[in-house]
Amino acid sequence: MKISSLIITTLLMSGCATIDKALIPVDNALNTTESAFQSAGHSIGETMDDMGQGIDNLKSGFFENLLIKMFLSNESISLNREKYFVVWNDASDYYASQILKNSLKDSDIKDPHALKTSDKMKILKDYFFQLLKQQHAREFSSKNPKPEFNEFLTDRENIEKIHQYKMALAESEYKWRIGLDKTQKKVAQLIL
């Protein structure tokens, strides 16, 4: 009795492992299809976002037309500017002189005041853009830890964990690209 149950258990275990290995190509095909659908959806979303930004640019220009301004109240003009343009509200928490000094450590220039205003603006723009990019990456990493191989899971389960991570990464990159106009506006506000 014990021998027959041991044989049956061994056959079932080896059968499950064989089925598990046989289904890996099916999982790969499904994962590829899911990735393709996600990529197509992101492409459509980016196209729609670009069209929306074009419409917003037209609206902002329309409200800034001198003829149109004659018929609009100051409040509606102000609301338009807050919505479509960079508005400086208050002082930044960052010290521009310290950022400039740190960025000039590897260059021949030692005094940030020797820089032209356009060079200062470029350094600050790059600094704040990288800062926001790193913040976005940290938020992604905190929500989606990088998957590691787990020896207690089957190959299919490990592959599925990696696939889910890649899908989340693609979604995060998509959200970064879609929100790039807002990020650039925030960078401009921080520079001011």
DRENMI-300392 format. One record per atom (N, C-alpha, C, O): x, y, z. Coordinates in steps of 0.001 Angstrom, whole numbers, plus 500000, padded with zeros to 6 digits. Layout:
XYZ ...
% end
This chain:
500815498808500000 500000500000500000 500856501253500000 500612502192499242 501881501252500878 502750502411500953 503523502611499657 503744503741499220 503924501524499059 504698501621497820 503818502159496691 504259503012495920 502599501679496586 501709502152495515 501364503633495704 501302504380494728 501138504064496951 500851505487497162 502088506335496880 501958507465496409 503274505821497155 504511506531496852 504703506656495342 505113507706494847 504404505583494617 504519505601493155 503512506593492561 503854507371491671 502285506561493053 501252507478492545 501639508928492827 501491509798491968 502131509175494027 502552510535494388 503698510994493497 503707512134493033 504659510118493258 505800510448492393 505330510735490975 505798511690490355 504424509937490457 503895510154489107 503143511486489017 503294512227488047 502339511777490029 501603513038490031 502551514233490086 502364515216489371 503566514140490937 504525515243491074 505298515446489776 505491516580489337 505740514354489162 506495514490487918 505572514943486791 505997515666485889 504322514522486841 503352514957485831 503069516439485939 502960517134484929 502948516926487171 502712518364487375 503888519184486885 503713520235486269 505107518688487166 506300519406486718 506375519408485196 506770520409484597 505999518301484567 506011518213483108 504972519166482517 505245519873481547 503792519175483106 502739520087482632 503173521534482827 502948522388481970 503797521791483969 504275523141484269 505284523598483216 505212524728482733 506218522727482863 507223523070481855 506587523189480465 507002524020479657 505594522367480197 504939522401478888 504128523684478701 503933524131477571 503657524276479795 502841525492479696 503662526778479619 503100527850479392 504965526692479800 505809527894479748 505684528611478394 505538529833478386 505735527906477246 505560528624475973 504187529298475847 504071530370475253 503162528672476403 501824529271476371 501831530561477193 501300531585476764 502438530497478376 502540531696479215 503318532799478501 502944533971478557 504408532412477827 505203533409477098 504382534076476002 504475535287475802 503588533296475300 502735533863474244 501694534804474839 501450535883474298 501085534402475941 500092535258476595 500736536552477122 500166537635476994 501923536420477713 502620537602478224 503008538553477101 502897539770477250 503462538008475979 503819538839474829 502595539567474291 502665540747473949 501470538855474218 500227539472473751 499786540580474703 499386541656474258 499857540324476006 499470541329476988 500372542558476888 499891543688476975 501677542346476707 502620543453476556 502321544259475292 502406545487475295 501970543552474206 501647544241472950 500393545101473105 500349546231472619 499377544566473782 498161545348474023 498456546567474890 497941547656474637 499285546381475909 499641547504476770 500399548568475973 500139549763476114 501329548127475145 502107549058474323 501206549823473352 501374551027473162 500255549122472743 499322549780471820 498455550788472571 498222551896472088 497983550404473740 497181551322474553 497970552556474949 497445553669474931 499233552359475309 500077553500475676 500320554415474477 500330555639474607 500513553814473328 500732554607472114 499503555456471793 499623556634471457 498341554857471899 497097555596471657 496933556693472710 496556557819472386 497217556361473964 497109557350475037 498052558529474835 497675559675475081 499282558255474385 500240559334474134 499780560207472967 499930561429473003 499224559583471941 498715560351470800 497571561255471231 497513562423470846 496663560713472030 495539561514472523 496038562646473421 495521563761473364 497042562358474249 497608563383475121 498266564491474296 498129565673474613 498977564107473242 499598565112472358 498534565989471704 498708567202471582 497438565371471286 496350566156470686 495746567107471719 495451568262471410 495566566616472942 495034567455474017 495959568626474322 495492569739474562 497260568383474315 498208569469474554 498157570493473423 498277571694473664 497979570022472196 497847570947471070 496611571824471218 496654573024470949 495521571222471643 494282571976471864 494481572982472998 494034574125472909 495163572542474074 495439573456475191 496300574637474726 496078575772475148 497269574372473867 498106575462473344 497277576453472533 497472577666472617 496341575907471740 495456576789470972 494584577632471905 494415578832471689 494033576998472943 493190577722473900 493973578813474606 493490579936474751 495187578484475048 495976579473475782 496309580657474888 496264581806475328 496642580381473641 496915581461472697 495674582271472387 495738583489472228 494529581580472302 493267582255472016 492933583265473113 492539584394472820 493091582861474375 492773583745475492 493770584890475640 493478585879476312 494933584769475027 495936585830475110 495836586800473927 496591587769473851 494918586539473023 494697587429471889 494147588760472404 493239588778473235 494700589880471909 494291591204472394 492805591477472168 492151592077473021 492276591049471046 490865591275470748 489977590506471738 488984591039472234 490338589268472016 489565588449472941 489662589009474358 488686588972475108 490826589524474724 491013590074476072 490067591253476341 489695591510477486 489692591952475291 488784593091475465 487408592639475971 486715593388476659 487022591404475621 485694590917475974 485685590012477216 484619589612477684 486852589698477737 486937588819478907 487225589623480167 487826590697480126 486782589077481271 487081589713482555 488518589405482966 489125588451482479 489040590208483845 490398589986484337 490496588648485070 491533587986485038 489416588264485724 489409586996486448 489554585815485495 490328584900485778 488839585806484385 488940584692483437 490309584672482753 490828583598482449 490889585825482513 492243585881481947 493234585314482958 494136584560482594 493065585679484225 493946585191485278 493825583673485431 494834582984485577 492601583153485398 492396581701485494 493048580977484328 493635579910484508 492949581546483137 493578580957481956 495088580900482133 495715579887481824 495664581969482623 497121582001482797 497577580997483849 498618580361483686 496813580849484920 497174579861485943 497092578445485397 497880577578485776 496139578215484508 495948576870483968 497006576511482926 497499575383482915 497358577446482058 498200577111480914 499643577595481006 500493577132480246 499933578505481911 501279579060481967 501907578807483330 501228578427484283 503214579025483403 503931578866484657 503652580073485527 503809581217485101 503237579799486755 502925580877487693 503841580723488899 503956579640489472 504484581809489273 505344581781490450 504524582217491638 504017583338491672 504389581328492623 503565581633493789 504370582088494991 504001583050495665 505460581404495257 506250581751496433 507691581287496244 508042580692495225 508505581570497236 509918581242497154 510126579725497176 509334578982497755 511191579292496544 511540577884496506 512272577502497784 512870578347498450 512217576226498113 512949575722499279 514405575416498933 515181575034499810 514778575579497675 516108575243497212 516977576496497125 516492577589496833 518272576310497385 519220577418497284 519939577299495947 520762576404495750 519624578199495042 520180578144493692 521696578246493722 522381577543492978 522227579118494579 523683579295494606 524382577996495012 525448577678494484 523791577243495947 524396575978496371 524313574936495252 525261574180495036 523203574896494556 523048573963493424 524067574298492342 524698573400491786 524230575571492043 525186575991491017 526613575654491436 527393575165490620 526967575907492700 528320575581493182 528591574088493052 529661573682492596 527629573280493450 527803571823493358 527954571359491920 528728570443491643 527232571974491013 527311571547489611 528599572030488941 529016571472487926 529225573056489500 530454573592488906 531722572988489507 532823573390489128 531601572045490425 532777571467491080 533770570883490088 534980571010490276 533279570250489044 534153569582488076 534555570485486913 535230570026485991 534165571735486931 534497572624485815 535575573625486229 536000573665487383 536001574427485264 537020575455485514 536435576654486249 537157577410486899 535129576820486140 534474577984486746 534244577692488226 533645576677488582 534717578575489070 534545578379490519 533466579279491101 532882578950492133 533193580409490458 532214581362490973 530934581281490131 530981581567488935 529797580901490720 528547580807489964 528095582154489383 527349582187488405 528542583252489978 528147584570489472 528796584873488124 528360585782487418 529841584115487762 530505584320486481 529701583728485323 529980584008484157 528709582916485651 527877582299484609 526876583295484043 526427584215484726 526540583085482773 525460583871482174 524139583354482742 524053582214483199 523143584178482708 521828583791483231 521291582557482517 520693581684483146 521503582484481214 521006581316480461 521698580034480914 521066578978480966 522989580111481243 523699578928481734 523190578516483114 523043577329483404 522923579508483955 522374579213485281 521011578526485144 520727577544485829 520183579054484255 518850578479484052 518949577034483553 518182576174483988 519890576765482641 520049575414482118 520491574453483222 519975573339483316 521440574877484053 521915574026485147 520768573733486113 520573572588486523 520014574767486475 518893574573487396 517808573696486781 517219572853487457 517550573906485485 516534573089484803 516938571614484823 516122570749485140 518195571332484486 518672569948484497 518618569354485908 518236568198486090 519002570154486896 519005569682488280 517590569311488732 517372568221489262 516640570207488525 515273569952488993 514593568847488196 513796568085488744 514905568755486896 514335567686486088 514821566333486612 514027565405486771 516123566222486878 516669564978487414 516093564668488792 515835563510489124 515895565711489585 515315565539490920 513907564939490832 513579564008491568 513083565474489933 511721564956489766 511724563557489147 510878562725489475 512675563306488254 512792561984487646 513169560941488707 512619559840488723 514099561291489582 514496560375490653 513339560154491635 513152559050492145 512575561205491891 511418561072492780 510407560095492183 509856559259492898 510164560198490876 509244559284490192 509770557845490285 509002556915490531 511076557668490088 511673556329490149 511583555756491569 511332554564491740 511786556591492573 511680556122493961 510256555688494290 510046554675494956 509286556458493821 507887556089494055 507576554740493419 506889553910494015 508090554521492191 507873553239491527 508539552114492311 507931551067492535 509779552325492727 510522551283493448 509871550943494782 509883549788495208 509306551946495437 508668551659496727 507388550834496557 507052550021497418 506689551043495461 505449550294495217 505697548955494537 504915548018494701 506786548861493772 507065547659492983 508510547207493197 509389547568492414 508764546433494231 510139545962494430 510564545044493290 509759544291492742 511833545124492949 512349544307491854 512243542833492229 512684542436493308 511661542018491347 511476540599491690 512807539849491698 513694540106490885 512913538933492624 514082538079492712 513634536641492537 512492536283492826 514556535831492059 514248534409491865 513924533770493202 514681533896494165 512800533089493252 512375532397494465 512418530905494177 511662530404493344 513291530208494858 513473528781494598 512271527942495005 512152526786494598 511380528514495806 510205527773496258 509016527925495309 507974527298495499 509186528762494292 508144528922493285 508532528142492037 509705527841491815 507537527824491233 507827527151489969 508398528164488985 508338529373489206 508955527642487892 509496528527486868 508418529461486320 508659530644486083 507233528903486125 506121529715485612 505782530849486570 505542531976486136 505761530564487858 505429531593488835 506518532671488887 506211533857489011 507775532264488795 508865533245488759 508792534103487498 509004535315487550 508496533477486381 508359534210485119 507187535187485207 507276536316484725 506101534753485818 504928535619485967 505249536832486837 504805537940486535 506012536639487911 506420537767488759 507242538778487963 507048539987488094 508160538277487136 508994539159486306 508125539881485284 508309541073485038 507185539162484693 506292539782483701 505460540892484340 505318541972483766 504911540631485525 504107541661486208 504965542887486531 504483544016486441 506212542679486901 507121543791487182 507369544606485906 507345545836485931 507607543904484797 507837544605483526 506601545395483098 506719546502482571 505423544829483322 504184545541482985 504042546797483847 503662547856483346 504344546678485133 504268547835486031 505310548886485644 505038550084485719 506491548446485236 507538549370484806 507114550122483541 507306551334483437 506536549392482583 506056550036481354 504947551035481663 504878552095481041 504086550709482610 503005551619483007 503573552872483666 503088553978483432 504596552694484483 505231553834485149 505919554752484132 505829555976484228 506602554151483165 507247554946482113 506206555713481295 506425556864480918 505087555069481031 503999555711480301 503466556918481082 503265557993480518 503242556722482389 502751557830483212 503764558972483254 503374560139483291 505057558652483250 506095559688483229 506007560492481932 506054561722481950 505879559783480802 505821560479479504 504546561316479385 504581562436478876 503424560773479854 502154561508479789 502214562753480664 501674563795480294 502860562657481811 502923563788482733 504107564707482504 504388565576483329 504808564522481381 506022565305481127 505746566800481028 506572567601481467 504614567194480466 504305568624480375 504101569229481762 504518570360482014 503463568483482658 503290568963484034 504637569002484765 504900569903485561 505476568017484480 506808567986485088 507620569193484634 508287569836485444 507563569500483337 508306570657482825 507783571959483425 508557572878483693 506489572037483631 505911573227484255 506396573346485701 506721574439486166 506440572213486407 506922572217487786 508392572618487836 508797573376488717 509204572108486885 510624572483486820 510749573988486621 511561574642487276 509953574528485728 509997575977485486 509616576763486743 510218577796487035 508622576279487483 508235576948488734 509352576885489759 509584577855490480 510055575746489836 511149575617490781 512333576513490399 513023577039491271 512561576680489104 513648577553488655 513375578995489047 514286579726489435 512113579399488943 511766580782489289 511999581037490764 511763582146491244 
% end
